[in-house]
Amino acid sequence: MQEIKRRSQKERSDTMRAALVAAGRDLFIRNGFAATGTPDIVAAAGVTRGALYHHFQDKTDLFAAVVEAEAEAIAAEIDASGSIGLTPRETLIQGGEAFLAAMRSPGRARLMLVEAPAVLGVDRLARIDAATGGRTLELALQEVGIEAPGPLAALLSAAYDRAALAIDLGQPPGPWRAALNHLVRGAIR
């Protein structure tokens, strides 16, 4: 007789939380934050309303978890893009290209650049970014000799966000990439 391994309470809880985040992500991307109701989320996740409120204070708290997971995924894609053998400036450009590629994931640009600032506010979104991709950008700027990289990182990030939105809306990526490369090359000598 085969022994059945029982999952721990933590494993069950983690699985339920992951199901809620995945369902929330899908619905927030498809419908937007305002048009997504908690009954839709629990139905899509296959859990009870009580389970939702056990893991998250409210819909906004779940949305924040979705945004944090997306920010971590974007940062991981940038980190995985590789920079071995590149100059620090080339590494910045490569990271920017990786960001634009990561933002091509369906619905991600709208979720991260339109919905997230509106729902969570710019300050909270900045804290999420500082813990993920923003941190990476600031470290890269320090490597090229920028002593106080915060303001330049914020400006470059805004430029890349604007390009990601334009590309997501169907504009050709080539001119945006060229403009961003020109911007980075001009800012980093």
C-alpha positions in Angstrom: 0.0 0.0 0.0 1.3 3.4 -1.0 1.7 5.9 1.8 0.0 9.3 1.1 2.0 12.3 2.1 -0.1 14.9 3.7 0.6 18.5 3.0 1.4 20.7 6.0 -0.8 23.6 6.9 1.8 26.0 5.6 1.9 24.2 2.2 -1.9 24.4 2.0 -1.9 28.0 3.0 0.8 28.9 0.5 -1.1 27.0 -2.3 -4.3 28.9 -1.4 -2.5 32.3 -1.4 -0.8 31.5 -4.7 -4.2 30.5 -6.2 -5.7 33.8 -5.1 -2.8 35.8 -6.5 -2.9 34.0 -9.8 -6.7 34.4 -10.1 -6.4 38.1 -9.1 -3.7 38.7 -11.6 -5.8 37.2 -14.4 -8.9 39.1 -13.5 -7.1 42.4 -12.8 -5.4 42.2 -16.2 -8.6 41.2 -18.0 -11.1 43.5 -16.3 -9.1 46.1 -14.4 -9.1 46.7 -10.7 -12.4 48.5 -10.4 -14.4 46.0 -12.5 -13.1 43.0 -10.6 -15.2 41.9 -7.6 -14.1 39.7 -4.8 -16.8 37.1 -5.7 -15.1 36.8 -9.1 -11.7 36.3 -7.5 -12.8 33.6 -5.1 -14.7 31.8 -7.8 -11.7 31.9 -10.2 -9.4 30.7 -7.4 -11.8 28.0 -6.3 -11.7 29.1 -2.6 -14.1 30.7 -0.2 -14.5 34.3 0.6 -13.2 33.6 4.1 -10.0 32.2 2.6 -9.6 35.5 0.7 -9.9 37.5 3.8 -7.7 35.1 5.8 -4.8 35.9 3.4 -5.6 39.5 2.4 -7.2 42.4 4.2 -9.2 43.4 1.1 -9.1 43.5 -2.7 -6.5 46.3 -2.6 -4.2 44.1 -0.4 -4.5 41.3 -2.9 -3.9 43.7 -5.8 -0.7 44.8 -4.0 0.4 41.2 -3.7 -0.2 40.8 -7.5 1.8 43.9 -8.2 4.7 42.8 -5.9 4.8 39.4 -7.7 4.9 41.1 -11.1 7.6 43.5 -10.0 9.7 40.5 -8.7 9.1 38.7 -12.0 10.2 41.7 -14.0 13.3 42.2 -11.8 14.1 38.4 -12.3 13.9 38.8 -16.0 16.2 41.8 -16.0 18.7 39.9 -13.8 18.5 36.9 -16.0 19.3 38.9 -19.1 23.0 38.7 -18.3 25.7 41.3 -18.4 28.9 39.3 -18.3 31.6 40.9 -20.3 29.6 44.1 -20.8 30.7 47.6 -19.7 28.5 49.2 -17.0 26.8 51.4 -19.6 26.1 48.4 -21.9 24.8 46.6 -18.8 22.3 49.5 -18.2 21.2 49.3 -21.9 20.9 45.5 -21.7 18.8 45.9 -18.5 16.6 48.4 -20.2 16.1 46.1 -23.2 15.2 43.3 -20.7 12.7 45.5 -19.0 11.0 46.3 -22.3 10.9 42.6 -23.1 9.5 41.8 -19.7 6.8 44.4 -20.1 5.6 42.7 -23.3 3.9 40.0 -21.2 0.2 40.4 -22.0 -1.5 42.9 -19.7 1.6 43.6 -17.7 2.1 47.2 -18.9 -1.5 48.2 -18.1 -1.3 46.4 -14.7 2.0 47.9 -13.6 1.9 51.3 -15.3 -1.7 52.3 -15.3 -3.7 50.3 -12.7 -1.0 50.0 -10.0 -0.2 53.8 -9.6 -4.0 54.6 -9.6 -4.9 51.9 -7.1 -1.8 51.8 -4.8 -0.6 55.3 -5.2 2.8 56.5 -6.5 4.5 56.3 -3.1 3.6 52.7 -2.4 4.5 51.7 -5.9 7.8 53.4 -5.5 8.5 51.3 -2.4 7.7 48.2 -4.3 9.9 49.2 -7.2 12.8 50.1 -4.8 12.7 46.6 -3.4 12.9 45.1 -6.9 13.9 46.6 -10.3 14.5 50.1 -8.9 17.2 48.7 -6.6 18.9 47.0 -9.6 18.8 50.3 -11.6 20.3 52.3 -8.8 23.1 49.7 -8.3 23.9 49.8 -12.0 24.1 53.6 -11.9 26.4 53.5 -8.9 28.7 51.1 -10.9 29.1 53.8 -13.6 30.1 56.4 -11.0 26.8 58.2 -10.2 27.2 59.0 -6.5 23.6 59.8 -5.7 21.7 57.6 -8.3 18.2 58.1 -7.0 17.0 61.0 -9.1 18.6 59.7 -12.3 17.2 56.2 -11.7 13.7 57.7 -11.2 14.0 59.7 -14.5 15.3 56.7 -16.5 12.7 54.5 -15.0 10.0 57.0 -16.0 11.4 57.1 -19.6 11.4 53.3 -19.8 7.8 53.1 -18.4 6.7 55.6 -21.0 8.3 53.6 -23.8 6.7 50.3 -22.4 3.3 51.9 -22.5 3.8 53.3 -26.0 4.9 49.9 -27.3 2.0 48.2 -25.4 -0.4 50.5 -27.2 1.0 49.4 -30.6 3.7 51.9 -31.4 6.7 50.4 -33.2 9.4 49.6 -30.6 12.4 50.5 -32.7 12.2 54.3 -32.3 11.5 54.0 -28.6 14.5 51.7 -28.1 16.7 54.0 -30.1 15.6 57.0 -28.1 16.2 55.2 -24.8 19.6 54.0 -25.9 20.5 57.6 -26.9 19.2 58.8 -23.5 21.3 56.3 -21.5 24.4 56.9 -23.7 24.0 60.7 -23.1 23.4 60.4 -19.4 26.2 57.9 -18.8 29.6 58.9 -20.2 
